[in-house]
Amino acid sequence: MLEFFKKSPASAPFQGTPEQIDKRYKRMALSSFIAATLGYSLYYVCRTTISVVKQPVIDGGILDATQLGVISSALFFAYAAGKFINGFLGDHSNIKRFMALGILVSTIANLTVGFLGFLTAQQTAISLGAFYAVFAVFWGINGLGQSMGAPPCVISLSRWFPLSRRGTFYGFWSASHNLGEFLSFLLVSSLVAAFGWQFGFIGAAIAGTIGFLIILFMLHDSPESKGLPPIEVYAHEKAEVKPEDKNIGKAQIIAIKNPYVWVLALASAFMYVSRYAITGWGVLFLQETKGFELVQAAQIVSINALLGIIGTVFSGWVSDKFFKGNRYILAVSAGLMEVTALILFAFGGNQLWVNILAMVIFGIAIGVLICFVGGLMAVDIVPREASGAALGIVGLASYAAAGLQDIVSGVLLDGNKVGDTYNFTPALWFWIGAAFLSVLLVCVVWHKASQNKKQ
């Protein structure tokens, strides 16, 4: 098994003219980029299914908000631990097989939940209590599968693209999760509205199968495995220092001991509370509080995922081009935009245009914050050799907070239920407060960075 997932050995050199080698290199690099981007988008479809089906599941008396919160948190807790571990494992793996296995696990998890949902609805083979337990277990397994998606994608970009172009392709790849959320809210909600909530999971499983095939046929492990030279040789880059000549362990310890890495991790954690609150509960909020139908509510929330692409793709370029690499100005501005959008979404009324505007602002802001607060700013303040450690710390805090958010939000909703209607006000203030705390924590690090610059 370990041998199967081990990084592919170098193949015999490809025999061809320099022009033929160049053409083969570009074709395989582009193919790997497309596979990573589309494949990870379809990963996200398998992750966000539960966000779309909450209202019909609650209305059907299958589960309540607290139970759905616990189930959602199972994915996030498993994802937080898995992403930290799989980042290290991915460097040694055949990324095609590694990533394909992850989406296959997610596909099976969705298919299982959908199939059991049919049995539960018919009350023939499984009780509601058993369904709740099995759902939670398989959604945790889904989280483990999901954690095998991002590391292979980032490793693929490192293996196939030179330093001079990696940032550009990384920016476009980073938008894949926004595309996945958009597809999920748009397509899965249509299936649920037309055929029932179980078909949401079936539809996600179909998307996962497509993603599995794309990864299997289009993602390539490394240039060397295809008889091509390493990217640094092909791109005529200056040779990097050998790993054995770098004190990686010392650099990682420095990162772990840096209090501002942890402050940024906490800022990201609070940001992820509000991010996944909207992703996970926004559709239900629009249905319960503002009277929108499922498909329209899902379409409104999907706007934030679509607009997030703009924030994610252009955030790094804008900070480098116009702010000389200063991420803090944009991060604080985006954080204040996020708070404003949440207040508008929560208390701005039932008009369609108001809720769309709120999601437009929220989406752009979150796109910037995911790129900066969600990782890049922590990487900026640690040694290069400790980039992975910084990302691991931020990722662990972020997804653990996302999991806790689902539990707290579910408890707040069930604890403030009026008849058959949920009172979202306490949960809304919880989400807004988390977003505001995130901004304050970024300001703390900004202040420290300004002091260091003066010194």
Salt bridges, closest charged atoms under 4 A:
ASP22 OD2 - LYS26 NZ 3.27
GLU181 OE2 - ARG275 NH2 3.44
ASP221 OD1 - ARG159 NH1 2.70
ASP320 OD1 - ARG327 NH1 3.14
ASP380 OD2 - ARG327 NE 3.03
ASP406 OD1 - LYS54 NZ 3.90
